[in-house]
Each structure stands twice: as structure tokens, then as C-alpha cells.
Amino acid sequence: MARARLTDESLIQAAAELADEVGFDNVTVSALARRLGVKDASLYSRLENARDLRVKVAVLALAELADKVAHALAGRAGKDALVAFANAYRDYAKKHPGRYAATQLDLDPATATASAAMRHAEMTRAILRGYDLAEPDQTDAIRLLHGTFYGYVTLETTGRYDSHPRNVEDSWSRALDALDAVLKNWPPTPR
């Protein structure tokens, strides 16, 4: 049976699926070639190296996550928007652990600017406008939200919360309530 012709899109999609199955750190050109049933050399016509492959998976994952978050945010404001954003982020991380890990890859400035990373920042700022936060408070709040979401999801997906009897969903809900309260009562910026 003849192999299907590889396109750049199908190649990166296969790498993203591989990342979800074996972990983002284990995505290599060789592993992808084995998955696709081709020789490593045939992939190097489309890829510079393993870093290039990982960057392409990261760009794909950032776009997918931005689309999910944008869809969840549509028509929402205030706490509803915060919860929708957070839940879309967490759901994506749980369904696509390898791709989610890829979204944390440190991209060079040009790639980051051209990727959906900017959409993530814009959507977060839109949520924060509902809390009437201006700069530099917006940046501080973005870092708080990102740190909280990243930390919670990382601890949850690595099983760190499994040994406690408290339901993880209840804790997540309470964490979002707490974030909403903090954003509504943001302390004034020191002069």
C-alpha cells in the first residue's frame, strides 16, 4: 500500500499527536519518522532539526488553544469570562498534555509575535478590562493568572492532588472564586 503524501500540516499534526502520546520532550525527528513509516532523511527536507519540529508543534498548539479560549469567551464578561478562559485552558491541557507542554516552549521573539501567543495576551487583557485594571496592574494580573493556571494544571496533571480527599474540581472552582475576588479588589499600585 502506498503511503499518503506528507504535507507540512500533516507532518506537524502527527508530531502534535505524538507529543500527546509520548510527551513533548520525547518528540524527535527520528520518533516522528518511525511513526510515519519514513526515513529520518525524508523529514529533513521539511524540518531543520528537532528544535524546528518542536517550535512548529508549539505554534500549532498555541493556535489551537487560542481558538478554544476565544470560543469559550464569546459573549462573556467579568467572572464568567475568567471562568470560561480558565476552564478552556485547563481542559486543553488535560486533553492534550504534549501540546500543552509545547505551549510553554520559549519561542524567539519573531516566532512568538507571529504566533497565537499574542492572541492569548489580548484575550487575557480583554478579561482584565472587565475588572477595570490598567497598566502596570494588567501585566501583574496576567502573570498572576498565568502562574495560577499553569501551576494548578501542572500539579493536577502530574497527579500531585490525587492523594488528598478534597475533590480537585471543588478546589479549582474555589481557586477561580479567589482569583475573581482578587481581581475585583486589586490593590492600588504603589507610587
Secondary structure, DSSP 8 states (H G I E B T S, - for coil): -------HHHHHHHHHHHHHHH-GGG--HHHHHHHHTS-HHHHTTT-SSHHHHHHHHHHHHHHHHHHHHHHHHTT--HHHHHHHHHHHHHHHHHH-HHHHHHTTS---HHHHHHSTHHHHHHHHHHHHHTTT--TTHHHHHHHHHHHHHHHHHHHHHTTTTTTSSS-HHHHHHHHHHHHHHHHHT------
